[in-house]
Amino acid sequence: MPAADRLVAAGRARAPLWASLLLSALGYLLLALWFPLGPNIGRVPAGDIRTFAPTLPAGLLYALIVLALFWLLLIAVRRVAAGELARLAGERRQLAALLLIAGVLALPLLFAYPINATDVFRYVIRGRVASAYGESPYIAPPSRFVGDPFMPLAGEWAGETSPYGPLWEATAAGLTAVSGADLLAGVLLFKLLALGCCLLTGRLLWALLDDNPQRALYVALWVWNPALLLTFALNGHNDPLMLLWLVAGYLVARRGRPAAGFLVMCLGALTKPIAALVLPVFFLAFWRRQPPEGRARFAVAAAGGAAALVWLTFLLWAGPGRFWQTPLELAQRLAREATSAPGFSPAVWLYFGLGQRVPIEALGGALRILFLAFALWVLWRAWRGRSAWRGAADLFFGYVAQALSFRIWYAVWPLPWLLLDAGGAAPARGAPYRLRAGFWFLVTTQLSVVLYGHVRVFLLNGDQVITHLVTVPLVFGLPWLLARWPGLLPAADWRANDAD
């Protein structure tokens, strides 16, 4: 039986679409009631999952809810693939239905405490550095403003300047100028921004997959995805704005304006610098598509425009005589963070696995050299014509693999490119397998907070070595094994050659 027919048959055997979505909405509502934002908005220090789920049974219950939400998503996408969304909403209104349902699912999470990433509080604090005090967040750390009522929420980062791009800091300043001294309003504005960017990215993915008769399925894997809703609507993280610029730029380039599209993608790096990692892959892809006589013109326009954007955006924040110093200091700060403070990661797993005989600094340096070699190989493959979508996903995965300290929102970065690679007009060999691996990586990383928190504390006596040796393979290795079975995510198999 063809993959598409198997998928339709599987969908018919499941519960109706509305039932899985209703249960999902109830799950998100339960999380909002369990972790209420309003009563805890001023909690110092900021809380995390163990603050609200302090016992092992509570942590396991949270893990079960997360697993249930992913299971309900799989049921829902099967129903979408079987055509139920088109029958309910109409063929032409599927996108509106996808986005409206995503908004309903996310609504209670806007009023939930950001249990797995409290960066949103620092977004507010650094935004106030500019909007309330007229200072640059690249020059003045929050600790300079000891009288600010929100400064205690900066925690261990109180003495640090911004690690984000100037476009993000301009956005943060604008939002905090609106919210003023109302912390709850500020957090809600950042959450709404993250959710809005997530939904807009879903709209752009719909446009990029315009030749795919099952594009509703792929967009559902984005806008209804529990990992994204928890990272963006619950935690209010700023990654969706970065990803929105990248996906929007690609769409502009595909519509015949490659230089303009590349410059839009550069806005992603000026929002969050990690986006610069994938810009060379897209530059090469756009350059290759130009006729020989137009390649030099594209290169000059793209490179010159990118330099102008950097100059204009940093000009807003640089003090007198500090224009070149400000981006250099930002780069130095990011390099320092990337090479220090090891935490839960494959790198630390290797460190413990080698019996702590190799210094973590040396191990980290070796992994960075390997990653540099890998990145050069990816660029060479892009030069040879391999899909930029594949290259972007590979680079983000490579960065995650070598990072000394992993954060759960890192797992979101490859997803739009995996969706496009698997759902495009000519899916590459193994693209469905990679999409499944990326999907299950989102699942395991969302569970990592319980593994590294509750399991480590209550079952492994707080032992860091045993915790890493046991749980890192589960988080980083298990997705590649689960992806071997197409039935676990049949939505990714409807059309492409699934060999890997």
C-alpha positions in Angstrom: 0.0 0.0 0.0 1.5 3.5 -0.9 2.6 5.6 2.1 -0.2 8.2 1.5 -2.8 5.4 1.5 -1.4 3.9 4.7 -1.5 7.3 6.3 -5.1 7.9 5.4 -6.1 4.5 6.7 -4.2 5.1 9.9 -6.0 8.4 10.3 -9.4 6.9 9.9 -8.6 4.4 12.7 -8.0 7.1 15.2 -10.1 9.4 17.3 -11.7 12.4 15.5 -9.5 15.5 15.0 -11.6 17.6 17.3 -11.2 15.1 20.1 -7.4 15.1 20.0 -7.4 18.9 19.8 -9.8 19.3 22.7 -7.7 17.0 24.9 -4.6 19.0 23.9 -6.3 22.2 24.9 -7.2 20.7 28.3 -3.6 19.6 28.7 -2.3 23.1 28.1 -4.9 24.5 30.4 -3.8 22.1 33.1 -0.3 23.4 32.8 -1.4 27.0 33.1 -3.4 26.2 36.2 -0.4 24.3 37.7 2.1 27.0 36.9 0.1 30.3 37.1 2.0 33.4 36.0 0.1 36.1 37.8 0.7 35.0 41.5 4.3 34.2 40.8 5.4 37.0 38.5 7.6 38.6 41.1 9.2 35.4 42.5 12.8 35.9 43.4 14.8 34.0 42.5 12.9 33.0 39.4 11.4 29.6 39.6 11.7 26.5 37.4 10.0 23.2 36.9 11.2 21.9 40.3 9.8 25.0 42.0 6.3 24.0 40.9 6.8 20.3 40.8 9.1 19.7 43.8 8.6 15.9 44.1 9.5 12.9 41.9 5.8 12.0 41.3 5.1 15.6 40.3 8.0 15.6 37.9 6.9 12.4 36.4 3.3 13.7 36.1 4.7 16.7 34.1 6.6 14.3 31.9 3.5 12.3 31.3 1.5 15.4 30.3 4.2 16.4 27.8 4.3 12.9 26.3 0.5 12.9 26.1 0.6 16.3 24.2 3.0 14.9 21.7 0.9 11.7 21.3 -2.2 13.8 20.7 -0.3 15.8 18.1 0.6 12.6 16.2 -3.1 11.7 16.2 -4.1 15.1 15.0 -1.6 15.1 12.1 -2.9 11.7 11.0 -6.4 13.2 10.9 -5.1 16.2 8.9 -3.4 13.9 6.5 -6.6 11.9 6.1 -8.3 15.1 5.0 -10.5 15.8 8.1 -9.3 19.4 8.5 -10.1 20.1 4.9 -13.6 18.6 5.4 -14.2 20.6 8.5 -12.8 24.0 7.5 -12.9 23.8 3.7 -10.0 23.3 1.4 -9.3 27.0 1.1 -9.6 27.8 4.8 -7.2 25.1 6.1 -4.4 27.6 6.9 -6.8 29.9 8.8 -8.0 26.9 10.8 -4.4 25.7 11.5 -3.4 29.1 12.9 -6.7 29.7 14.8 -6.4 26.3 16.5 -2.8 27.0 17.3 -3.8 30.3 18.9 -6.5 28.6 21.0 -4.0 25.9 22.2 -1.4 28.5 23.1 -3.8 30.9 24.9 -3.6 29.4 28.4 0.2 29.1 28.1 0.4 32.9 27.8 -0.8 33.0 31.4 1.6 30.3 32.7 4.9 30.8 34.4 8.0 30.2 32.1 9.1 27.1 34.0 11.9 26.0 31.6 13.4 29.2 30.5 13.2 32.4 32.5 15.1 34.5 30.0 11.8 36.4 29.3 12.4 38.3 32.6 15.8 39.4 31.4 14.3 40.5 28.1 12.1 42.9 30.2 15.0 44.0 32.3 17.4 44.7 29.4 14.7 46.4 27.5 14.2 48.8 30.4 17.9 49.6 30.3 17.1 51.5 27.1 13.5 52.4 27.4 13.5 53.5 31.1 17.1 54.7 31.6 18.3 55.6 28.1 21.4 53.4 28.2 22.7 50.9 25.8 22.2 47.2 26.9 25.7 46.5 25.3 27.3 49.0 27.7 25.2 49.1 30.9 24.4 45.7 32.6 21.3 45.5 34.7 23.3 45.6 37.9 24.1 49.3 37.3 20.4 50.1 38.0 20.2 48.9 41.6 16.9 50.8 42.2 15.1 49.1 39.4 12.3 46.9 40.9 12.9 44.1 38.4 16.7 43.9 38.6 16.7 41.0 41.2 15.2 38.8 38.5 18.3 39.1 36.4 19.9 36.6 38.8 23.4 35.5 37.9 23.3 37.5 34.7 22.8 40.9 36.5 26.4 41.9 35.7 26.3 40.9 32.1 25.5 43.0 29.0 23.2 41.7 26.3 24.1 38.5 24.4 21.5 39.3 21.6 21.6 41.3 18.4 20.8 45.0 18.1 17.5 44.3 16.4 16.3 42.2 19.3 17.3 44.9 21.8 15.4 47.5 19.8 12.4 45.2 19.9 12.8 44.8 23.6 13.1 48.5 24.2 9.9 49.1 22.2 7.9 46.5 24.1 9.1 47.7 27.6 8.3 51.3 26.6 4.7 50.1 26.2 4.6 48.0 29.4 6.5 50.5 31.6 6.8 49.4 35.2 4.3 46.6 34.8 6.3 43.4 34.8 3.3 41.2 34.0 2.4 43.3 31.0 6.0 43.2 29.8 6.2 39.4 30.1 2.8 39.0 28.3 4.0 41.3 25.5 7.1 39.2 24.9 5.1 36.0 25.0 2.6 37.4 22.5 5.5 38.4 20.2 6.9 34.9 20.3 3.6 33.3 19.6 2.8 35.8 16.8 6.2 35.0 15.2 5.5 31.3 15.5 2.2 31.7 13.7 3.6 33.9 11.0 6.4 31.4 10.4 3.7 28.8 9.9 2.1 31.1 7.3 5.4 31.4 5.5 5.9 27.6 5.6 2.5 27.2 4.0 3.6 29.5 1.2 6.9 27.7 0.7 5.2 24.3 0.5 2.7 25.5 -2.1 3.3 22.6 -4.4 2.7 20.0 -1.7 -0.9 18.7 -1.5 -0.3 17.7 2.1 1.2 21.0 3.3 -1.4 21.3 6.0 0.2 18.3 7.6 3.7 19.9 7.7 2.4 23.2 9.0 0.5 21.4 11.7 3.8 19.8 12.8 5.0 23.4 13.3 2.1 25.4 14.7 0.5 22.6 16.8 3.8 21.2 18.1 4.0 21.1 21.9 7.7 21.8 21.9 7.2 25.1 20.1 4.1 26.1 22.1 5.9 25.4 25.4 9.1 27.2 24.2 7.4 30.2 22.7 4.0 30.7 24.3 4.9 29.3 27.8 8.6 30.4 28.1 8.3 33.4 25.7 11.7 32.7 24.2 13.0 35.0 21.4 14.0 32.3 18.9 10.8 32.6 16.8 11.7 36.1 15.8 15.1 34.9 14.6 13.5 32.0 12.7 10.8 34.2 11.2 13.4 36.4 9.6 15.3 33.4 8.2 12.2 31.8 6.7 10.8 35.1 5.4 14.1 35.8 3.7 14.1 32.5 2.0 10.6 33.1 0.7 11.6 36.6 -0.7 14.6 35.0 -2.4 12.5 32.3 -3.9 10.1 34.9 -5.4 12.9 36.3 -7.5 14.7 38.8 -5.2 17.7 36.8 -3.8 19.8 39.8 -2.6 16.8 41.3 -0.7 16.0 37.8 0.6 19.5 37.4 2.0 19.3 40.7 3.7 16.1 39.8 5.4 17.8 36.6 6.6 20.6 38.8 8.0 18.0 40.4 10.2 17.8 37.0 11.9 21.4 37.2 12.9 20.9 40.8 14.0 18.1 39.4 16.3 20.1 36.4 17.6 23.7 35.9 16.4 23.4 32.1 16.2 21.5 32.7 12.9 24.8 33.8 11.3 25.8 30.2 11.4 23.5 29.3 8.5 23.8 32.5 6.4 26.8 31.2 4.3 24.8 28.2 3.2 22.0 30.4 1.9 24.4 32.9 0.4 25.9 30.0 -1.7 22.5 28.6 -2.6 21.3 32.0 -3.9 24.5 32.7 -5.6 24.4 29.4 -7.5 21.0 30.2 -8.8 22.1 33.3 -10.5 23.1 33.3 -14.2 26.9 33.6 -14.5 26.7 37.3 -15.4 24.6 38.1 -12.4 26.6 36.4 -9.7 29.0 39.2 -9.0 26.1 41.7 -8.8 24.3 39.5 -6.3 27.5 39.0 -4.2 28.1 42.8 -4.0 24.5 43.6 -3.2 24.2 40.9 -0.5 27.6 41.5 1.1 27.4 45.3 0.9 23.8 45.3 2.2 24.7 43.0 5.1 27.5 45.3 6.1 25.2 48.3 5.9 22.6 46.6 8.1 25.2 45.8 10.7 26.4 49.4 10.7 22.8 50.8 10.9 21.6 48.5 13.7 24.6 48.8 15.9 24.8 52.5 15.4 21.7 52.8 17.5 23.5 51.2 20.5 27.1 52.1 20.2 28.4 54.9 22.4 30.6 57.7 21.1 33.7 56.2 19.5 32.5 52.7 20.3 30.9 51.6 17.0 33.4 48.9 16.1 34.0 48.1 19.8 30.4 47.2 20.5 29.9 44.3 18.1 33.4 43.1 18.9 32.6 43.0 22.6 29.4 41.2 21.8 31.3 38.6 19.8 33.8 38.2 22.6 31.1 37.7 25.1 29.4 35.0 23.0 32.7 33.2 22.5 33.3 33.3 26.2 29.9 31.8 27.0 30.3 29.1 24.3 33.6 28.0 25.7 32.8 28.1 29.4 30.2 26.9 32.0 29.8 23.3 30.8 26.4 21.8 31.7 24.1 19.0 30.4 25.5 18.1 27.0 27.2 15.4 24.9 30.5 17.2 25.5 30.2 16.7 29.3 29.1 13.1 28.7 32.4 12.5 26.8 34.2 14.2 29.7 32.7 11.9 32.2 32.9 8.9 29.9 36.7 9.4 29.6 37.0 9.3 33.3 37.6 13.1 33.6 41.1 12.5 32.5 40.9 15.0 29.6 40.3 18.6 30.7 36.9 19.9 29.7 38.6 22.9 28.1 40.7 20.6 25.9 37.7 18.4 25.0 35.6 21.5 24.2 38.4 22.8 21.9 38.7 19.5 20.1 34.9 19.5 19.5 35.0 23.0 18.2 37.7 22.0 15.7 35.6 19.1 14.6 32.6 21.3 14.2 34.6 23.8 12.2 35.6 21.0 9.9 32.0 19.8 9.7 30.8 23.3 8.9 33.4 23.6 6.1 32.2 20.3 4.7 28.6 21.5 4.8 29.6 24.6 2.9 31.5 22.6 0.3 28.4 20.5 -0.2 26.3 23.7 -0.6 28.8 24.9 -3.1 28.3 21.6 -5.0 24.5 22.2 -5.0 23.1 20.4 -2.0 19.9 21.8 -0.5 20.3 24.9 1.7 17.5 23.5 3.8 19.6 20.4 4.5 22.7 22.5 5.2 20.9 24.7 7.7 19.5 21.8 9.6 22.9 20.1 9.6 24.7 23.2 10.9 22.2 23.7 13.7 22.4 20.0 14.7 26.2 20.2 14.6 26.2 23.2 16.9 24.0 21.4 19.3 26.2 18.3 19.3 29.4 20.2 20.2 27.9 22.8 22.7 29.4 22.6 26.1 26.0 23.5 27.7 22.7 22.5 26.0 19.5 24.5 26.3 16.1 22.9 25.3 15.2 25.7 22.8 18.3 24.8 20.7 16.3 21.8 19.4 13.8 24.1 17.7 16.3 25.7 15.3 16.5 22.9 12.7 12.7 22.2 12.6 11.6 24.6 9.8 14.4 23.4 7.5 13.6 19.8 8.2 10.0 20.4 7.4 10.9 22.2 4.1 13.4 19.5 3.2 10.9 16.7 3.7 7.9 18.5 2.2 9.5 20.3 -0.7 8.9 19.6 -4.4 11.8 17.1 -4.6 12.5 15.7 -1.1 16.1 14.6 -0.7 17.0 11.0 0.1 16.5 10.4 3.8 14.7 13.7 4.4 11.7 12.0 6.2 14.1 10.1 8.4 15.8 13.3 9.4 12.4 15.0 10.1 11.4 12.2 12.3 14.7 12.4 14.2 14.2 16.1 14.6 10.7 15.6 15.9 11.7 13.0 18.5 14.6 15.2 19.5 12.0 17.8 20.4 10.3 15.2 22.6 13.4 14.1 24.4 14.7 17.6 25.0 11.4 18.6 26.5 11.8 15.6 28.9 15.4 16.5 29.7 14.3 18.9 32.4 12.8 16.0 34.3 15.7 13.7 33.6 18.4 16.2 34.7 16.2 17.5 37.5 13.9 15.1 39.2 15.6 11.8 38.1 19.1 13.1 39.0 18.0 14.4 42.4 15.6 11.7 43.5 16.7 8.5 41.8 20.4 9.1 41.2 21.3 10.8 44.5 22.3 14.0 42.6 25.3 12.2 41.0 26.3 14.3 38.0 28.4 11.5 36.4 25.8 8.8 36.5 23.1 11.3 35.4 25.1 12.3 32.3 26.2 8.8 31.4 22.5 7.6 31.6 20.4 10.5 30.4 22.5 12.1 27.6 22.2 9.1 25.3 18.4 9.1 26.0 18.1 12.8 25.0 20.6 12.9 22.1 20.7 9.3 20.9 17.3 7.9 21.3 15.6 10.2 18.6 17.8 8.7 15.9 16.7 5.2 16.9 13.0 6.1 17.1 13.3 7.7 13.7 14.1 4.3 12.2 10.4 3.3 12.5 8.3 5.3 10.0 5.1 4.4 11.8 6.1 6.5 14.8 5.6 9.6 12.5 4.0 8.5 9.3 3.1 12.1 8.5 6.7 12.5 7.3 6.5 9.6 4.8 3.8 10.4 2.4 5.9 11.3 -0.5 9.6 10.9 -0.3 12.1 8.1 -0.6 12.6 7.1 3.0 16.0 5.4 2.6 18.8 7.1 4.5 
